[in-house]
Amino acid sequence: MDRPKIEVRRLRYVAGDTEILAGADPLEAVRLQIVVLYMLLGSVSIAAILVGTLSYRSFFTPRHQIRKGVSDE
């Protein structure tokens, strides 16, 4: 069964294009895109910090040495 293909180009700037097509001021559309960009940046940053903080104990000992089995090659 074939999966439907999603056109990524159309999904990237939906907020700005929709605002402009609806007759809104282009500067407002740009502001909305910047707000969405910073929301995404903030959520990714928070997720990366949480993952690093919560997984730190599983990779290092209390003496700040890497645990055995983590770097085995």
PQR file of N, CA, C, O and H, with PARSE charges and radii, in Angstrom:
ATOM      1  N   MET A   1       0.845  -1.175   0.000 -0.4000 1.5000
ATOM      2  CA  MET A   1       0.000   0.000   0.000 -0.0000 2.0000
ATOM      3  C   MET A   1       0.892   1.241   0.000  0.5500 1.7000
ATOM      4  O   MET A   1       1.787   1.363   0.836 -0.5500 1.4000
ATOM      5  N   ASP A   2       0.654   2.142  -0.918 -0.4000 1.5000
ATOM      6  CA  ASP A   2       1.470   3.349  -1.029 -0.0000 2.0000
ATOM      7  C   ASP A   2       1.042   4.372   0.021  0.5500 1.7000
ATOM      8  O   ASP A   2      -0.142   4.558   0.303 -0.5500 1.4000
ATOM      9  H   ASP A   2      -0.073   2.043  -1.597  0.4000 1.0000
ATOM     10  N   ARG A   3       2.045   5.020   0.580 -0.4000 1.5000
ATOM     11  CA  ARG A   3       1.777   6.080   1.551 -0.0000 2.0000
ATOM     12  C   ARG A   3       1.537   7.386   0.815  0.5500 1.7000
ATOM     13  O   ARG A   3       2.179   7.648  -0.202 -0.5500 1.4000
ATOM     14  H   ARG A   3       3.007   4.869   0.352  0.4000 1.0000
ATOM     15  N   PRO A   4       0.639   8.196   1.303 -0.5600 1.5000
ATOM     16  CA  PRO A   4       0.436   9.501   0.657  0.2800 2.0000
ATOM     17  C   PRO A   4       1.646  10.391   0.875  0.5500 1.7000
ATOM     18  O   PRO A   4       2.228  10.409   1.960 -0.5500 1.4000
ATOM     19  N   LYS A   5       2.020  11.125  -0.157 -0.4000 1.5000
ATOM     20  CA  LYS A   5       3.181  12.010  -0.057 -0.0000 2.0000
ATOM     21  C   LYS A   5       2.725  13.391   0.394  0.5500 1.7000
ATOM     22  O   LYS A   5       1.721  13.919  -0.084 -0.5500 1.4000
ATOM     23  H   LYS A   5       1.547  11.111  -1.039  0.4000 1.0000
ATOM     24  N   ILE A   6       3.477  13.959   1.318 -0.4000 1.5000
ATOM     25  CA  ILE A   6       3.171  15.285   1.845 -0.0000 2.0000
ATOM     26  C   ILE A   6       4.143  16.270   1.227  0.5500 1.7000
ATOM     27  O   ILE A   6       5.354  16.050   1.242 -0.5500 1.4000
ATOM     28  H   ILE A   6       4.292  13.530   1.706  0.4000 1.0000
ATOM     29  N   GLU A   7       3.629  17.328   0.698 -0.4000 1.5000
ATOM     30  CA  GLU A   7       4.492  18.345   0.120 -0.0000 2.0000
ATOM     31  C   GLU A   7       4.992  19.249   1.237  0.5500 1.7000
ATOM     32  O   GLU A   7       4.234  20.039   1.799 -0.5500 1.4000
ATOM     33  H   GLU A   7       2.645  17.507   0.686  0.4000 1.0000
ATOM     34  N   VAL A   8       6.279  19.123   1.552 -0.4000 1.5000
ATOM     35  CA  VAL A   8       6.870  19.862   2.657 -0.0000 2.0000
ATOM     36  C   VAL A   8       6.928  21.351   2.346  0.5500 1.7000
ATOM     37  O   VAL A   8       6.769  22.174   3.247 -0.5500 1.4000
ATOM     38  H   VAL A   8       6.895  18.481   1.095  0.4000 1.0000
ATOM     39  N   ARG A   9       7.151  21.702   1.105 -0.4000 1.5000
ATOM     40  CA  ARG A   9       7.257  23.117   0.750 -0.0000 2.0000
ATOM     41  C   ARG A   9       5.993  23.876   1.120  0.5500 1.7000
ATOM     42  O   ARG A   9       6.071  25.027   1.547 -0.5500 1.4000
ATOM     43  H   ARG A   9       7.280  21.033   0.374  0.4000 1.0000
ATOM     44  N   ARG A  10       4.870  23.274   0.970 -0.4000 1.5000
ATOM     45  CA  ARG A  10       3.615  23.957   1.286 -0.0000 2.0000
ATOM     46  C   ARG A  10       3.368  24.038   2.789  0.5500 1.7000
ATOM     47  O   ARG A  10       2.660  24.932   3.251 -0.5500 1.4000
ATOM     48  H   ARG A  10       4.807  22.339   0.623  0.4000 1.0000
ATOM     49  N   LEU A  11       3.939  23.122   3.547 -0.4000 1.5000
ATOM     50  CA  LEU A  11       3.699  23.110   4.982 -0.0000 2.0000
ATOM     51  C   LEU A  11       4.614  24.055   5.745  0.5500 1.7000
ATOM     52  O   LEU A  11       4.317  24.389   6.892 -0.5500 1.4000
ATOM     53  H   LEU A  11       4.514  22.396   3.172  0.4000 1.0000
ATOM     54  N   ARG A  12       5.714  24.497   5.149 -0.4000 1.5000
ATOM     55  CA  ARG A  12       6.688  25.306   5.866 -0.0000 2.0000
ATOM     56  C   ARG A  12       6.145  26.674   6.278  0.5500 1.7000
ATOM     57  O   ARG A  12       6.271  27.058   7.440 -0.5500 1.4000
ATOM     58  H   ARG A  12       5.956  24.225   4.218  0.4000 1.0000
ATOM     59  N   TYR A  13       5.567  27.386   5.382 -0.4000 1.5000
ATOM     60  CA  TYR A  13       5.173  28.771   5.640 -0.0000 2.0000
ATOM     61  C   TYR A  13       3.658  28.940   5.613  0.5500 1.7000
ATOM     62  O   TYR A  13       3.141  29.917   5.072 -0.5500 1.4000
ATOM     63  H   TYR A  13       5.465  27.074   4.437  0.4000 1.0000
ATOM     64  N   VAL A  14       2.970  27.994   6.193 -0.4000 1.5000
ATOM     65  CA  VAL A  14       1.514  28.038   6.173 -0.0000 2.0000
ATOM     66  C   VAL A  14       0.997  29.260   6.915  0.5500 1.7000
ATOM     67  O   VAL A  14       0.070  29.922   6.448 -0.5500 1.4000
ATOM     68  H   VAL A  14       3.391  27.200   6.632  0.4000 1.0000
ATOM     69  N   ALA A  15       1.579  29.563   8.050 -0.4000 1.5000
ATOM     70  CA  ALA A  15       1.078  30.681   8.858 -0.0000 2.0000
ATOM     71  C   ALA A  15       1.201  31.996   8.111  0.5500 1.7000
ATOM     72  O   ALA A  15       0.239  32.762   8.054 -0.5500 1.4000
ATOM     73  H   ALA A  15       2.332  29.025   8.430  0.4000 1.0000
ATOM     74  N   GLY A  16       2.362  32.273   7.538 -0.4000 1.5000
ATOM     75  CA  GLY A  16       2.570  33.530   6.835 -0.0000 2.0000
ATOM     76  C   GLY A  16       1.750  33.625   5.569  0.5500 1.7000
ATOM     77  O   GLY A  16       1.162  34.670   5.289 -0.5500 1.4000
ATOM     78  H   GLY A  16       3.143  31.650   7.584  0.4000 1.0000
ATOM     79  N   ASP A  17       1.702  32.552   4.798 -0.4000 1.5000
ATOM     80  CA  ASP A  17       0.937  32.578   3.554 -0.0000 2.0000
ATOM     81  C   ASP A  17      -0.544  32.733   3.825  0.5500 1.7000
ATOM     82  O   ASP A  17      -1.230  33.464   3.111 -0.5500 1.4000
ATOM     83  H   ASP A  17       2.181  31.703   5.026  0.4000 1.0000
ATOM     84  N   THR A  18      -1.043  32.063   4.834 -0.4000 1.5000
ATOM     85  CA  THR A  18      -2.466  32.148   5.149 -0.0000 2.0000
ATOM     86  C   THR A  18      -2.830  33.559   5.583  0.5500 1.7000
ATOM     87  O   THR A  18      -3.874  34.091   5.204 -0.5500 1.4000
ATOM     88  H   THR A  18      -0.486  31.468   5.413  0.4000 1.0000
ATOM     89  N   GLU A  19      -1.956  34.156   6.383 -0.4000 1.5000
ATOM     90  CA  GLU A  19      -2.224  35.515   6.844 -0.0000 2.0000
ATOM     91  C   GLU A  19      -2.266  36.485   5.665  0.5500 1.7000
ATOM     92  O   GLU A  19      -3.157  37.332   5.590 -0.5500 1.4000
ATOM     93  H   GLU A  19      -1.109  33.724   6.692  0.4000 1.0000
ATOM     94  N   ILE A  20      -1.323  36.369   4.759 -0.4000 1.5000
ATOM     95  CA  ILE A  20      -1.267  37.284   3.621 -0.0000 2.0000
ATOM     96  C   ILE A  20      -2.459  37.058   2.699  0.5500 1.7000
ATOM     97  O   ILE A  20      -3.058  38.017   2.212 -0.5500 1.4000
ATOM     98  H   ILE A  20      -0.599  35.681   4.820  0.4000 1.0000
ATOM     99  N   LEU A  21      -2.805  35.794   2.457 -0.4000 1.5000
ATOM    100  CA  LEU A  21      -3.945  35.501   1.588 -0.0000 2.0000
ATOM    101  C   LEU A  21      -5.255  35.971   2.208  0.5500 1.7000
ATOM    102  O   LEU A  21      -6.202  36.294   1.491 -0.5500 1.4000
ATOM    103  H   LEU A  21      -2.318  35.015   2.852  0.4000 1.0000
ATOM    104  N   ALA A  22      -5.313  36.010   3.528 -0.4000 1.5000
ATOM    105  CA  ALA A  22      -6.530  36.442   4.201 -0.0000 2.0000
ATOM    106  C   ALA A  22      -6.673  37.959   4.221  0.5500 1.7000
ATOM    107  O   ALA A  22      -7.699  38.478   4.659 -0.5500 1.4000
ATOM    108  H   ALA A  22      -4.544  35.747   4.110  0.4000 1.0000
ATOM    109  N   GLY A  23      -5.656  38.674   3.751 -0.4000 1.5000
ATOM    110  CA  GLY A  23      -5.732  40.124   3.685 -0.0000 2.0000
ATOM    111  C   GLY A  23      -5.091  40.839   4.849  0.5500 1.7000
ATOM    112  O   GLY A  23      -5.294  42.042   5.015 -0.5500 1.4000
ATOM    113  H   GLY A  23      -4.822  38.253   3.395  0.4000 1.0000
ATOM    114  N   ALA A  24      -4.324  40.138   5.661 -0.4000 1.5000
ATOM    115  CA  ALA A  24      -3.673  40.767   6.800 -0.0000 2.0000
ATOM    116  C   ALA A  24      -2.431  41.528   6.343  0.5500 1.7000
ATOM    117  O   ALA A  24      -1.949  41.346   5.225 -0.5500 1.4000
ATOM    118  H   ALA A  24      -4.159  39.161   5.527  0.4000 1.0000
ATOM    119  N   ASP A  25      -1.933  42.367   7.210 -0.4000 1.5000
ATOM    120  CA  ASP A  25      -0.737  43.133   6.934 -0.0000 2.0000
ATOM    121  C   ASP A  25       0.463  42.190   6.835  0.5500 1.7000
ATOM    122  O   ASP A  25       0.617  41.314   7.686 -0.5500 1.4000
ATOM    123  H   ASP A  25      -2.324  42.515   8.118  0.4000 1.0000
ATOM    124  N   PRO A  26       1.318  42.347   5.816 -0.5600 1.5000
ATOM    125  CA  PRO A  26       2.486  41.462   5.686  0.2800 2.0000
ATOM    126  C   PRO A  26       3.423  41.524   6.890  0.5500 1.7000
ATOM    127  O   PRO A  26       4.058  40.524   7.224 -0.5500 1.4000
ATOM    128  N   LEU A  27       3.520  42.677   7.542 -0.4000 1.5000
ATOM    129  CA  LEU A  27       4.372  42.765   8.722 -0.0000 2.0000
ATOM    130  C   LEU A  27       3.833  41.919   9.865  0.5500 1.7000
ATOM    131  O   LEU A  27       4.607  41.337  10.624 -0.5500 1.4000
ATOM    132  H   LEU A  27       3.004  43.489   7.271  0.4000 1.0000
ATOM    133  N   GLU A  28       2.526  41.846   9.993 -0.4000 1.5000
ATOM    134  CA  GLU A  28       1.924  40.986  11.007 -0.0000 2.0000
ATOM    135  C   GLU A  28       2.198  39.519  10.700  0.5500 1.7000
ATOM    136  O   GLU A  28       2.432  38.727  11.613 -0.5500 1.4000
ATOM    137  H   GLU A  28       1.897  42.319   9.376  0.4000 1.0000
ATOM    138  N   ALA A  29       2.173  39.151   9.421 -0.4000 1.5000
ATOM    139  CA  ALA A  29       2.468  37.772   9.035 -0.0000 2.0000
ATOM    140  C   ALA A  29       3.919  37.426   9.361  0.5500 1.7000
ATOM    141  O   ALA A  29       4.212  36.318   9.810 -0.5500 1.4000
ATOM    142  H   ALA A  29       1.984  39.795   8.679  0.4000 1.0000
ATOM    143  N   VAL A  30       4.820  38.370   9.135 -0.4000 1.5000
ATOM    144  CA  VAL A  30       6.231  38.139   9.458 -0.0000 2.0000
ATOM    145  C   VAL A  30       6.401  38.003  10.966  0.5500 1.7000
ATOM    146  O   VAL A  30       7.140  37.134  11.431 -0.5500 1.4000
ATOM    147  H   VAL A  30       4.583  39.270   8.770  0.4000 1.0000
ATOM    148  N   ARG A  31       5.731  38.845  11.723 -0.4000 1.5000
ATOM    149  CA  ARG A  31       5.808  38.745  13.184 -0.0000 2.0000
ATOM    150  C   ARG A  31       5.299  37.396  13.674  0.5500 1.7000
ATOM    151  O   ARG A  31       5.874  36.802  14.586 -0.5500 1.4000
ATOM    152  H   ARG A  31       5.131  39.551  11.345  0.4000 1.0000
ATOM    153  N   LEU A  32       4.221  36.918  13.067 -0.4000 1.5000
ATOM    154  CA  LEU A  32       3.678  35.623  13.445 -0.0000 2.0000
ATOM    155  C   LEU A  32       4.680  34.510  13.141  0.5500 1.7000
ATOM    156  O   LEU A  32       4.850  33.593  13.946 -0.5500 1.4000
ATOM    157  H   LEU A  32       3.753  37.401  12.326  0.4000 1.0000
ATOM    158  N   GLN A  33       5.339  34.582  11.995 -0.4000 1.5000
ATOM    159  CA  GLN A  33       6.346  33.577  11.659 -0.0000 2.0000
ATOM    160  C   GLN A  33       7.502  33.612  12.644  0.5500 1.7000
ATOM    161  O   GLN A  33       8.014  32.563  13.034 -0.5500 1.4000
ATOM    162  H   GLN A  33       5.201  35.326  11.342  0.4000 1.0000
ATOM    163  N   ILE A  34       7.918  34.797  13.048 -0.4000 1.5000
ATOM    164  CA  ILE A  34       9.018  34.912  14.008 -0.0000 2.0000
ATOM    165  C   ILE A  34       8.603  34.337  15.363  0.5500 1.7000
ATOM    166  O   ILE A  34       9.395  33.663  16.022 -0.5500 1.4000
ATOM    167  H   ILE A  34       7.503  35.649  12.731  0.4000 1.0000
ATOM    168  N   VAL A  35       7.368  34.601  15.775 -0.4000 1.5000
ATOM    169  CA  VAL A  35       6.875  34.045  17.037 -0.0000 2.0000
ATOM    170  C   VAL A  35       6.860  32.524  16.977  0.5500 1.7000
ATOM    171  O   VAL A  35       7.287  31.864  17.925 -0.5500 1.4000
ATOM    172  H   VAL A  35       6.725  35.148  15.240  0.4000 1.0000
ATOM    173  N   VAL A  36       6.377  31.966  15.882 -0.4000 1.5000
ATOM    174  CA  VAL A  36       6.341  30.509  15.728 -0.0000 2.0000
ATOM    175  C   VAL A  36       7.758  29.944  15.716  0.5500 1.7000
ATOM    176  O   VAL A  36       8.014  28.899  16.315 -0.5500 1.4000
ATOM    177  H   VAL A  36       6.031  32.503  15.112  0.4000 1.0000
ATOM    178  N   LEU A  37       8.676  30.624  15.041 -0.4000 1.5000
ATOM    179  CA  LEU A  37      10.070  30.189  15.005 -0.0000 2.0000
ATOM    180  C   LEU A  37      10.671  30.137  16.394  0.5500 1.7000
ATOM    181  O   LEU A  37      11.326  29.157  16.749 -0.5500 1.4000
ATOM    182  H   LEU A  37       8.468  31.473  14.554  0.4000 1.0000
ATOM    183  N   TYR A  38      10.456  31.186  17.189 -0.4000 1.5000
ATOM    184  CA  TYR A  38      11.002  31.208  18.544 -0.0000 2.0000
ATOM    185  C   TYR A  38      10.311  30.213  19.465  0.5500 1.7000
ATOM    186  O   TYR A  38      10.942  29.696  20.387 -0.5500 1.4000
ATOM    187  H   TYR A  38       9.924  31.982  16.900  0.4000 1.0000
ATOM    188  N   MET A  39       9.038  29.935  19.240 -0.4000 1.5000
ATOM    189  CA  MET A  39       8.357  28.904  20.025 -0.0000 2.0000
ATOM    190  C   MET A  39       8.971  27.539  19.743  0.5500 1.7000
ATOM    191  O   MET A  39       9.210  26.760  20.666 -0.5500 1.4000
ATOM    192  H   MET A  39       8.526  30.355  18.491  0.4000 1.0000
ATOM    193  N   LEU A  40       9.225  27.249  18.480 -0.4000 1.5000
ATOM    194  CA  LEU A  40       9.851  25.974  18.132 -0.0000 2.0000
ATOM    195  C   LEU A  40      11.268  25.890  18.687  0.5500 1.7000
ATOM    196  O   LEU A  40      11.666  24.854  19.219 -0.5500 1.4000
ATOM    197  H   LEU A  40       9.031  27.882  17.730  0.4000 1.0000
ATOM    198  N   LEU A  41      12.029  26.974  18.565 -0.4000 1.5000
ATOM    199  CA  LEU A  41      13.388  27.010  19.087 -0.0000 2.0000
ATOM    200  C   LEU A  41      13.396  26.799  20.597  0.5500 1.7000
ATOM    201  O   LEU A  41      14.228  26.054  21.116 -0.5500 1.4000
ATOM    202  H   LEU A  41      11.705  27.816  18.133  0.4000 1.0000
ATOM    203  N   GLY A  42      12.492  27.437  21.290 -0.4000 1.5000
ATOM    204  CA  GLY A  42      12.411  27.285  22.737 -0.0000 2.0000
ATOM    205  C   GLY A  42      12.035  25.881  23.154  0.5500 1.7000
ATOM    206  O   GLY A  42      12.615  25.340  24.095 -0.5500 1.4000
ATOM    207  H   GLY A  42      11.816  28.042  20.869  0.4000 1.0000
ATOM    208  N   SER A  43      11.073  25.278  22.471 -0.4000 1.5000
ATOM    209  CA  SER A  43      10.649  23.924  22.849 -0.0000 2.0000
ATOM    210  C   SER A  43      11.745  22.903  22.569  0.5500 1.7000
ATOM    211  O   SER A  43      11.927  21.969  23.350 -0.5500 1.4000
ATOM    212  H   SER A  43      10.602  25.718  21.706  0.4000 1.0000
ATOM    213  N   VAL A  44      12.473  23.063  21.476 -0.4000 1.5000
ATOM    214  CA  VAL A  44      13.581  22.148  21.182 -0.0000 2.0000
ATOM    215  C   VAL A  44      14.702  22.325  22.203  0.5500 1.7000
ATOM    216  O   VAL A  44      15.306  21.346  22.642 -0.5500 1.4000
ATOM    217  H   VAL A  44      12.325  23.822  20.842  0.4000 1.0000
ATOM    218  N   SER A  45      14.979  23.565  22.577 -0.4000 1.5000
ATOM    219  CA  SER A  45      16.019  23.819  23.572 -0.0000 2.0000
ATOM    220  C   SER A  45      15.661  23.215  24.923  0.5500 1.7000
ATOM    221  O   SER A  45      16.501  22.587  25.567 -0.5500 1.4000
ATOM    222  H   SER A  45      14.488  24.360  22.221  0.4000 1.0000
ATOM    223  N   ILE A  46      14.431  23.400  25.347 -0.4000 1.5000
ATOM    224  CA  ILE A  46      13.986  22.839  26.626 -0.0000 2.0000
ATOM    225  C   ILE A  46      14.045  21.312  26.587  0.5500 1.7000
ATOM    226  O   ILE A  46      14.463  20.682  27.558 -0.5500 1.4000
ATOM    227  H   ILE A  46      13.749  23.909  24.823  0.4000 1.0000
ATOM    228  N   ALA A  47      13.631  20.721  25.478 -0.4000 1.5000
ATOM    229  CA  ALA A  47      13.676  19.262  25.352 -0.0000 2.0000
ATOM    230  C   ALA A  47      15.112  18.749  25.402  0.5500 1.7000
ATOM    231  O   ALA A  47      15.381  17.737  26.049 -0.5500 1.4000
ATOM    232  H   ALA A  47      13.291  21.233  24.688  0.4000 1.0000
ATOM    233  N   ALA A  48      16.039  19.432  24.730 -0.4000 1.5000
ATOM    234  CA  ALA A  48      17.437  19.000  24.734 -0.0000 2.0000
ATOM    235  C   ALA A  48      18.043  19.116  26.125  0.5500 1.7000
ATOM    236  O   ALA A  48      18.789  18.234  26.549 -0.5500 1.4000
ATOM    237  H   ALA A  48      15.821  20.255  24.205  0.4000 1.0000
ATOM    238  N   ILE A  49      17.734  20.185  26.835 -0.4000 1.5000
ATOM    239  CA  ILE A  49      18.257  20.353  28.195 -0.0000 2.0000
ATOM    240  C   ILE A  49      17.686  19.280  29.127  0.5500 1.7000
ATOM    241  O   ILE A  49      18.411  18.724  29.952 -0.5500 1.4000
ATOM    242  H   ILE A  49      17.128  20.902  26.491  0.4000 1.0000
ATOM    243  N   LEU A  50      16.405  18.993  28.997 -0.4000 1.5000
ATOM    244  CA  LEU A  50      15.794  17.961  29.843 -0.0000 2.0000
ATOM    245  C   LEU A  50      16.377  16.587  29.562  0.5500 1.7000
ATOM    246  O   LEU A  50      16.659  15.835  30.494 -0.5500 1.4000
ATOM    247  H   LEU A  50      15.816  19.444  28.327  0.4000 1.0000
ATOM    248  N   VAL A  51      16.560  16.254  28.311 -0.4000 1.5000
ATOM    249  CA  VAL A  51      17.135  14.948  27.965 -0.0000 2.0000
ATOM    250  C   VAL A  51      18.547  14.835  28.512  0.5500 1.7000
ATOM    251  O   VAL A  51      18.909  13.808  29.086 -0.5500 1.4000
ATOM    252  H   VAL A  51      16.331  16.866  27.553  0.4000 1.0000
ATOM    253  N   GLY A  52      19.347  15.878  28.339 -0.4000 1.5000
ATOM    254  CA  GLY A  52      20.710  15.850  28.859 -0.0000 2.0000
ATOM    255  C   GLY A  52      20.759  15.745  30.363  0.5500 1.7000
ATOM    256  O   GLY A  52      21.569  14.995  30.908 -0.5500 1.4000
ATOM    257  H   GLY A  52      19.053  16.712  27.873  0.4000 1.0000
ATOM    258  N   THR A  53      19.905  16.485  31.041 -0.4000 1.5000
ATOM    259  CA  THR A  53      19.887  16.484  32.499 -0.0000 2.0000
ATOM    260  C   THR A  53      19.385  15.153  33.057  0.5500 1.7000
ATOM    261  O   THR A  53      19.959  14.618  34.006 -0.5500 1.4000
ATOM    262  H   THR A  53      19.247  17.094  30.598  0.4000 1.0000
ATOM    263  N   LEU A  54      18.326  14.627  32.471 -0.4000 1.5000
ATOM    264  CA  LEU A  54      17.751  13.391  32.997 -0.0000 2.0000
ATOM    265  C   LEU A  54      18.574  12.156  32.655  0.5500 1.7000
ATOM    266  O   LEU A  54      18.517  11.163  33.380 -0.5500 1.4000
ATOM    267  H   LEU A  54      17.860  15.061  31.700  0.4000 1.0000
ATOM    268  N   SER A  55      19.333  12.195  31.572 -0.4000 1.5000
ATOM    269  CA  SER A  55      20.132  11.022  31.200 -0.0000 2.0000
ATOM    270  C   SER A  55      21.553  11.086  31.728  0.5500 1.7000
ATOM    271  O   SER A  55      22.316  10.139  31.535 -0.5500 1.4000
ATOM    272  H   SER A  55      19.380  13.002  30.982  0.4000 1.0000
ATOM    273  N   TYR A  56      21.929  12.159  32.382 -0.4000 1.5000
ATOM    274  CA  TYR A  56      23.294  12.330  32.878 -0.0000 2.0000
ATOM    275  C   TYR A  56      23.690  11.223  33.853  0.5500 1.7000
ATOM    276  O   TYR A  56      24.799  10.694  33.772 -0.5500 1.4000
ATOM    277  H   TYR A  56      21.309  12.928  32.539  0.4000 1.0000
ATOM    278  N   ARG A  57      22.810  10.879  34.755 -0.4000 1.5000
ATOM    279  CA  ARG A  57      23.122   9.869  35.776 -0.0000 2.0000
ATOM    280  C   ARG A  57      23.328   8.485  35.171  0.5500 1.7000
ATOM    281  O   ARG A  57      24.076   7.679  35.724 -0.5500 1.4000
ATOM    282  H   ARG A  57      21.909  11.309  34.820  0.4000 1.0000
ATOM    283  N   SER A  58      22.684   8.199  34.057 -0.4000 1.5000
ATOM    284  CA  SER A  58      22.844   6.875  33.469 -0.0000 2.0000
ATOM    285  C   SER A  58      24.162   6.752  32.707  0.5500 1.7000
ATOM    286  O   SER A  58      24.590   5.636  32.414 -0.5500 1.4000
ATOM    287  H   SER A  58      22.076   8.853  33.608  0.4000 1.0000
ATOM    288  N   PHE A  59      24.811   7.855  32.382 -0.4000 1.5000
ATOM    289  CA  PHE A  59      26.072   7.811  31.643 -0.0000 2.0000
ATOM    290  C   PHE A  59      27.302   8.029  32.524  0.5500 1.7000
ATOM    291  O   PHE A  59      28.398   7.607  32.154 -0.5500 1.4000
ATOM    292  H   PHE A  59      24.463   8.762  32.620  0.4000 1.0000
ATOM    293  N   PHE A  60      27.145   8.677  33.680 -0.4000 1.5000
ATOM    294  CA  PHE A  60      28.290   9.009  34.520 -0.0000 2.0000
ATOM    295  C   PHE A  60      28.081   8.504  35.947  0.5500 1.7000
ATOM    296  O   PHE A  60      26.952   8.401  36.426 -0.5500 1.4000
ATOM    297  H   PHE A  60      26.255   9.020  33.980  0.4000 1.0000
ATOM    298  N   THR A  61      29.198   8.191  36.619 -0.4000 1.5000
ATOM    299  CA  THR A  61      29.177   7.763  38.018 -0.0000 2.0000
ATOM    300  C   THR A  61      29.122   9.006  38.910  0.5500 1.7000
ATOM    301  O   THR A  61      29.267  10.125  38.418 -0.5500 1.4000
ATOM    302  H   THR A  61      30.116   8.275  36.230  0.4000 1.0000
ATOM    303  N   PRO A  62      28.913   8.818  40.228 -0.5600 1.5000
ATOM    304  CA  PRO A  62      28.938   9.980  41.130  0.2800 2.0000
ATOM    305  C   PRO A  62      30.292  10.698  41.155  0.5500 1.7000
ATOM    306  O   PRO A  62      30.366  11.860  41.557 -0.5500 1.4000
ATOM    307  N   ARG A  63      31.353  10.022  40.733 -0.4000 1.5000
ATOM    308  CA  ARG A  63      32.681  10.649  40.679 -0.0000 2.0000
ATOM    309  C   ARG A  63      32.953  11.258  39.307  0.5500 1.7000
ATOM    310  O   ARG A  63      34.098  11.580  38.991 -0.5500 1.4000
ATOM    311  H   ARG A  63      31.293   9.078  40.407  0.4000 1.0000
ATOM    312  N   HIS A  64      31.927  11.419  38.500 -0.4000 1.5000
ATOM    313  CA  HIS A  64      31.995  12.050  37.179 -0.0000 2.0000
ATOM    314  C   HIS A  64      32.869  11.277  36.191  0.5500 1.7000
ATOM    315  O   HIS A  64      33.541  11.864  35.343 -0.5500 1.4000
ATOM    316  H   HIS A  64      30.997  11.158  38.757  0.4000 1.0000
ATOM    317  N   GLN A  65      32.845   9.962  36.317 -0.4000 1.5000
ATOM    318  CA  GLN A  65      33.546   9.094  35.379 -0.0000 2.0000
ATOM    319  C   GLN A  65      32.506   8.407  34.508  0.5500 1.7000
ATOM    320  O   GLN A  65      31.397   8.114  34.956 -0.5500 1.4000
ATOM    321  H   GLN A  65      32.299   9.485  37.005  0.4000 1.0000
ATOM    322  N   ILE A  66      32.878   8.154  33.259 -0.4000 1.5000
ATOM    323  CA  ILE A  66      31.920   7.502  32.366 -0.0000 2.0000
ATOM    324  C   ILE A  66      31.706   6.059  32.811  0.5500 1.7000
ATOM    325  O   ILE A  66      32.663   5.374  33.170 -0.5500 1.4000
ATOM    326  H   ILE A  66      33.779   8.391  32.895  0.4000 1.0000
ATOM    327  N   ARG A  67      30.491   5.605  32.792 -0.4000 1.5000
ATOM    328  CA  ARG A  67      30.158   4.252  33.247 -0.0000 2.0000
ATOM    329  C   ARG A  67      30.670   3.217  32.247  0.5500 1.7000
ATOM    330  O   ARG A  67      30.788   3.486  31.052 -0.5500 1.4000
ATOM    331  H   ARG A  67      29.713   6.161  32.500  0.4000 1.0000
ATOM    332  N   LYS A  68      30.966   2.046  32.761 -0.4000 1.5000
ATOM    333  CA  LYS A  68      31.384   0.958  31.893 -0.0000 2.0000
ATOM    334  C   LYS A  68      30.173   0.516  31.055  0.5500 1.7000
ATOM    335  O   LYS A  68      29.043   0.480  31.540 -0.5500 1.4000
ATOM    336  H   LYS A  68      30.871   1.828  33.732  0.4000 1.0000
ATOM    337  N   GLY A  69      30.433   0.193  29.829 -0.4000 1.5000
ATOM    338  CA  GLY A  69      29.368  -0.235  28.938 -0.0000 2.0000
ATOM    339  C   GLY A  69      28.824   0.891  28.083  0.5500 1.7000
ATOM    340  O   GLY A  69      28.144   0.631  27.091 -0.5500 1.4000
ATOM    341  H   GLY A  69      31.352   0.223  29.434  0.4000 1.0000
ATOM    342  N   VAL A  70      29.102   2.125  28.437 -0.4000 1.5000
ATOM    343  CA  VAL A  70      28.611   3.255  27.658 -0.0000 2.0000
ATOM    344  C   VAL A  70      29.493   3.469  26.441  0.5500 1.7000
ATOM    345  O   VAL A  70      28.998   3.731  25.345 -0.5500 1.4000
ATOM    346  H   VAL A  70      29.655   2.336  29.243  0.4000 1.0000
ATOM    347  N   SER A  71      30.817   3.356  26.639 -0.4000 1.5000
ATOM    348  CA  SER A  71      31.731   3.646  25.535 -0.0000 2.0000
ATOM    349  C   SER A  71      32.417   2.407  24.990  0.5500 1.7000
ATOM    350  O   SER A  71      33.441   2.526  24.316 -0.5500 1.4000
ATOM    351  H   SER A  71      31.219   3.143  27.529  0.4000 1.0000
ATOM    352  N   ASP A  72      31.884   1.221  25.260 -0.4000 1.5000
ATOM    353  CA  ASP A  72      32.490  -0.001  24.722 -0.0000 2.0000
ATOM    354  C   ASP A  72      32.382  -0.008  23.213  0.5500 1.7000
ATOM    355  O   ASP A  72      31.336   0.276  22.630 -0.5500 1.4000
ATOM    356  H   ASP A  72      31.053   1.124  25.807  0.4000 1.0000
ATOM    357  N   GLU A  73      33.503  -0.343  22.608 -0.4000 1.5000
ATOM    358  CA  GLU A  73      33.517  -0.362  21.133 -0.0000 2.0000
ATOM    359  C   GLU A  73      33.643  -1.769  20.619  0.5500 1.7000
ATOM    360  O   GLU A  73      33.671  -1.983  19.407 -0.5500 1.4000
ATOM    361  H   GLU A  73      34.353  -0.573  23.082  0.4000 1.0000
TER
END
